[in-house]
Amino acid sequence: MSFPFRLNTRPDTFNRLVEHLRSLVERFPDERRGSETVYSMADAALGAFSVFFTQSPSFLEGQRTLQV
């Protein structure tokens, strides 16, 4: 892993990490207008985080990894 620290992979620790990240990205400004704003900014940011966290080369590859 390329982290500069040892990652504790216990589920409770990961869940706390995701919840902390969610609490931060929920503060992102959302200036979108119209009826096409189905997904929140937090959902978009967490989706991007998932690609970096799993180190997948693409969103599609990340989805394929999750389905295994």
Backbone hydrogen bonds, N-H to C=O, Kabsch-Sander energy under -0.5 kcal/mol:
donor,donor_aa,acceptor,acceptor_aa,energy
7,L,5,F,-0.5
8,N,6,R,-0.5
9,T,7,L,-0.7
13,T,10,R,-0.5
14,F,10,R,-2.3
15,N,11,P,-2.8
16,R,12,D,-1.9
17,L,13,T,-2.2
18,V,14,F,-2.6
19,E,15,N,-2.5
20,H,16,R,-2.5
21,L,17,L,-2.6
22,R,18,V,-2.9
23,S,19,E,-2.3
24,L,20,H,-1.5
25,V,21,L,-2.7
26,E,22,R,-2.0
27,R,24,L,-1.3
28,F,25,V,-1.6
38,V,36,E,-0.9
44,A,40,S,-1.9
45,A,41,M,-2.6
46,L,42,A,-2.6
47,G,43,D,-2.0
48,A,44,A,-2.0
49,F,45,A,-2.4
50,S,46,L,-2.0
51,V,47,G,-1.2
52,F,48,A,-1.6
53,F,49,F,-3.1
54,T,50,S,-2.3
55,Q,51,V,-0.7
56,S,51,V,-1.7
62,G,58,S,-1.9
63,Q,59,F,-2.3
64,R,60,L,-2.3
65,T,61,E,-2.1
66,L,62,G,-1.9
67,Q,63,Q,-1.4
68,V,64,R,-0.6
68,V,65,T,-0.9
